Structure formats: C-alpha cells, structure tokens
Amino acid sequence: MPKMQRKGYVFDTHRLCDPARTLAAIRPHLAGMGITRIANLTGLDRVGLPTVMVTRPNSRSVAVALGKGLTLEAAQTSGVMEAVESWHAERITLPVRAASYQDLRQDALVADVERLPRVTGASFDPLLRMLWIAGRELASGEAHWLPYEMVDTDYTGRPCGGQGAFPRTTNGLASGNSLIEATCHAICELVERDALTLWHHAPPGPRIDPETCDDPRCRKVLGRFAKAGLEAGVWGITSDIGVAAFLCMICEDGSRPGHIGIGSGCHPDRAIALLRALTEAAQTRLTYISGARDDLDPEEFTAKASAERAQYVRGLFEQTEPTDRFQKTPSFSSPSFEDDLAWLLERLVDAGMTQVLTVDLSRPGLDIAVVRAVIPGLEAPHDDADFMPGHRALAAGVGRP
C-alpha cells in the first residue's frame, strides 16, 4: 500500500513540505524553463502582504506569473509554481490521437463533451476529426480522452488540431510536490471558478461579517487592509458542491481614487479558502499598481478604468450588508491529501459531477508534479472574453433582475 502523503505545511496553504524546500528543488530548473526573474512587488503598495512577479519572456501564453503568501518565501514559491505549470502545459509531450468524437467513442472512453464548457461563436462537430489527449478518471482509474485544446496552453497560434469549440484557459492547471497534491489544487481551482461564475450570475447576497471570522491569520490580513485605509468586503460564494469558497474585494476607503483588488479562493479548509481570497485581492491590486501583467489591455490602467472599477466595488458594498457568518461556510480539515481528494470527489459526485478527469503533465527529473483537471458540468470562468454560460450559470441567473 502506498505511503500516506501527510501534509507538512499548513500555514497559508496546504503542501507536502514548506515553501523553502519546494523552491530549492525547483530552482536548478528555472533557467531551463525560461524563468529569468523573481521580483518582489510588495513595497509598491502600503498593505505589506508579500507579492512577487515571476517573468518568463519566451512564454507561449502569459509572460508574467504572480505569487502571494503570508511570507516572502511562500509568495516566491507560489509565483514560481504558476510559471512552472504554464511551461509544462505549453510543451506537452504526451501522445495524442486524431479522430472524430463519433469514431473515438466506438473503441475508447471519452469525456462527456455535452457537459464541457463551450465558447461563443463556435460549435462542436462530433463528425470532425480533431486531436484528443488521454486523461484518467479519478474514481474508476480508467483512461478517458479529452479535447487537446482544453489541455494545451500554447497560445501563439490557433488551437493545434482543435475545433475552437472549447475554452483555452489555465483553469484547472496546477502544480505540487506530488501528483495528489497538485490534483487537489487543480480540483479546488475548478470548483472556485465555477462558484465565482454562479455568484456573478445571481443577485449578490450578504457579505461576511468580519467579526465572525475566528481565524487569526485571516483577521491579521483584514487588519492590514484597515490599517492601509482600504475597505474590504467578503462574500461566501460556496456552491451546491459544498467546498468552501470566498470572494474578496478591496478599495480605497471613502471616495478616494485608487486601485481595487479582487480575489477568490477555494479549499476544503474554510480558513485557507478565505486566506487565499484575501491575499489574491492584495495581489490583484498590486497587479494594477505595478502594471506587471502582459495579458491586460492598456486601457485597464487608465484613470477612467480605475475609477469605474472602484465605482463597481463601492456599489456592491452599498447593495449588501455584512450579516453573513464565517462559520456558516462548510469546512473539512485532514492531515493528508488522500483524505482531501476522497472528500472532494464525494462532494462532486453528490452534486452530479460524475467525471473528474486529470492529465498528468509532469516531466521526469524536474521534482515537480503538474496536473490539468477537467470536470464536465462545471462552469468556465465568467470573465473570459468568449465565455458562454452553461446550465448551472443560467439556472443561477433565473432570479437576477
């Protein structure tokens, strides 16, 4: 029986080992993956939450990755891991198969394409040949074929061998110190983006009363926002799946001009989920302050755009009251990733997600695991330019005025 993979680091996320050890294992490979710089952005803002940017100039997707954490080492590791996983997904070396969906399903198991997210302006043709890549269905362990265009992140050209019918994003792409650690992170990201999309399609509910938050780490971060003169609002966005998820927005107190920050987080442990949302909000604000991201339109950095974003956030604060309780959010804490994965799969199955598929993109000799997860039935990120709402988003929006 394989040895249980117990968590060795649970401070601001859950990992097998502490950030310093992870970073030390990856550092010898950074140059080979085109990573040229790890820059500390923290001092550009007055919040003081560690945030870094990691540059990879020859990237085939986004050249700048961002990382955050409660310590500088945690932020550095977070940013590097994001850059590393993107490098893997841009340079897939696994076998692929060219076939139409109709032909492929005659002799192989295939992802439930009817429940995969779609994009505007395109349609899926089951009779058209395209490229597929093999993944594993976690409950059964059986191989299932997935559209290659949902796994590959080489955006320097049109989707290789695809129909352009499915989203091309990094949603569900994650790395870790082991395959199961990376898998848990990938699943949580998919659940988070689904929950966020559902929240944006429904009328906004009440905010979390910060006084009900009993986690000292989260309270310390909220205190940093207040000390910096920023107003923070947090919403519990946990969906019917039942895995804790939060959305955090921050903006300058009162009517002062300035950049906003928006972050979301999802994790079995509700304190970690909230901490991720809070630190990502600080990271997003620094993204605007630094101008670091190369995938944002220059218009995003104008005074007009900044004022419009602030108006949007203040409007949401005015529409909602902080009457929700942090303790209402479900929480699950375990000592191992095996326990986390079993719990996550049970939640997904109970919510009707019968396929949880993963593609192992790890490279031998790099001391890092990289996974792409795909869960038919979950919604794609709502803020993608070609987003098309699926059944869950449309149902969530029924009560929206």
Secondary structure as the mmCIF struct_conf table of DSSP 4:
data_model
#
loop_
_struct_conf.conf_type_id
_struct_conf.id
_struct_conf.beg_label_comp_id
_struct_conf.beg_label_asym_id
_struct_conf.beg_label_seq_id
_struct_conf.end_label_comp_id
_struct_conf.end_label_asym_id
_struct_conf.end_label_seq_id
HELX_LH_PP_P HELX_LH_PP_P1 PRO A 2 MET A 4
STRN STRN1 ARG A 6 ARG A 6
BEND BEND1 GLY A 8 GLY A 8
STRN STRN2 TYR A 9 TYR A 9
BEND BEND2 PHE A 11 THR A 13
STRN STRN3 ARG A 15 ARG A 15
BEND BEND3 LEU A 16 CYS A 17
HELX_RH_AL_P HELX_RH_AL_P1 PRO A 19 ILE A 26
HELX_RH_3T_P HELX_RH_3T_P1 ARG A 27 HIS A 29
TURN_TY1_P TURN_TY1_P1 LEU A 30 LEU A 30
HELX_RH_3T_P HELX_RH_3T_P2 ALA A 31 MET A 33
TURN_TY1_P TURN_TY1_P2 GLY A 34 GLY A 34
STRN STRN4 ARG A 37 ASN A 40
HELX_RH_3T_P HELX_RH_3T_P3 THR A 42 LEU A 44
BEND BEND4 ASP A 45 VAL A 47
STRN STRN5 THR A 51 THR A 55
TURN_TY1_P TURN_TY1_P3 PRO A 57 ASN A 58
BEND BEND5 ARG A 60 SER A 61
BEND BEND6 ALA A 63 ALA A 63
STRN STRN6 VAL A 64 LYS A 68
BEND BEND7 LEU A 70 THR A 71
HELX_RH_AL_P HELX_RH_AL_P2 LEU A 72 GLU A 90
BEND BEND8 ARG A 91 ARG A 91
BEND BEND9 LEU A 94 LEU A 94
STRN STRN7 VAL A 96 ALA A 99
HELX_RH_AL_P HELX_RH_AL_P3 TYR A 101 ASP A 107
BEND BEND10 ALA A 108 ALA A 108
STRN STRN8 VAL A 110 VAL A 110
HELX_RH_3T_P HELX_RH_3T_P4 VAL A 113 ARG A 115
BEND BEND11 LEU A 116 LEU A 116
STRN STRN9 VAL A 119 VAL A 119
TURN_TY1_P TURN_TY1_P4 THR A 120 GLY A 121
TURN_TY1_P TURN_TY1_P5 PRO A 126 LEU A 127
BEND BEND12 LEU A 128 LEU A 128
STRN STRN10 MET A 130 GLU A 137
TURN_TY1_P TURN_TY1_P6 LEU A 138 SER A 140
STRN STRN11 ALA A 143 PRO A 147
HELX_RH_3T_P HELX_RH_3T_P5 TYR A 148 MET A 150
TURN_TY1_P TURN_TY1_P7 VAL A 151 VAL A 151
TURN_TY1_P TURN_TY1_P8 TYR A 155 THR A 156
BEND BEND13 GLY A 157 ARG A 158
TURN_TY1_P TURN_TY1_P9 CYS A 160 GLY A 161
BEND BEND14 GLY A 164 GLY A 164
BEND BEND15 PHE A 166 PHE A 166
BEND BEND16 THR A 169 THR A 169
TURN_TY1_P TURN_TY1_P10 ASN A 171 GLY A 172
STRN STRN12 LEU A 173 GLY A 176
BEND BEND17 ASN A 177 SER A 178
HELX_RH_AL_P HELX_RH_AL_P4 LEU A 179 HIS A 201
BEND BEND18 ALA A 202 ALA A 202
HELX_LH_PP_P HELX_LH_PP_P2 PRO A 206 ARG A 207
STRN STRN13 ILE A 208 ILE A 208
HELX_RH_3T_P HELX_RH_3T_P6 PRO A 210 THR A 212
HELX_RH_AL_P HELX_RH_AL_P5 PRO A 216 LYS A 227
TURN_TY1_P TURN_TY1_P11 ALA A 228 GLY A 229
STRN STRN14 LEU A 230 GLY A 236
TURN_TY1_P TURN_TY1_P12 ASP A 240 ILE A 241
STRN STRN15 ALA A 245 GLU A 252
BEND BEND19 ASP A 253 ASP A 253
TURN_TY1_P TURN_TY1_P13 GLY A 254 SER A 255
STRN STRN16 GLY A 261 CYS A 266
BEND BEND20 PRO A 268 ASP A 269
HELX_RH_AL_P HELX_RH_AL_P6 ARG A 270 SER A 290
TURN_TY1_P TURN_TY1_P14 GLY A 291 GLY A 291
TURN_TY1_P TURN_TY1_P15 ASP A 294 ASP A 295
BEND BEND21 LEU A 296 LEU A 296
HELX_RH_3T_P HELX_RH_3T_P7 PRO A 298 PHE A 301
BEND BEND22 THR A 302 THR A 302
HELX_RH_AL_P HELX_RH_AL_P7 ALA A 303 GLN A 319
BEND BEND23 PRO A 322 PRO A 322
STRN STRN17 ASP A 324 ASP A 324
HELX_RH_3T_P HELX_RH_3T_P8 PHE A 326 LYS A 328
BEND BEND24 THR A 329 THR A 329
BEND BEND25 PRO A 335 PRO A 335
STRN STRN18 SER A 336 SER A 336
HELX_RH_AL_P HELX_RH_AL_P8 PHE A 337 ASP A 350
TURN_TY1_P TURN_TY1_P16 ALA A 351 GLY A 352
STRN STRN19 LEU A 357 ASP A 360
TURN_TY1_P TURN_TY1_P17 PRO A 364 GLY A 365
BEND BEND26 LEU A 366 ASP A 367
STRN STRN20 ALA A 369 VAL A 374
TURN_TY1_P TURN_TY1_P18 PRO A 376 GLY A 377
BEND BEND27 LEU A 378 LEU A 378
HELX_LH_PP_P HELX_LH_PP_P3 GLU A 379 PRO A 381
TURN_TY1_P TURN_TY1_P19 HIS A 382 ASP A 383
BEND BEND28 ASP A 384 ASP A 384
TURN_TY1_P TURN_TY1_P20 ALA A 385 ASP A 386
STRN STRN21 PHE A 387 PHE A 387
HELX_RH_AL_P HELX_RH_AL_P9 HIS A 391 ALA A 396
HELX_RH_3T_P HELX_RH_3T_P9 GLY A 397 GLY A 399
#
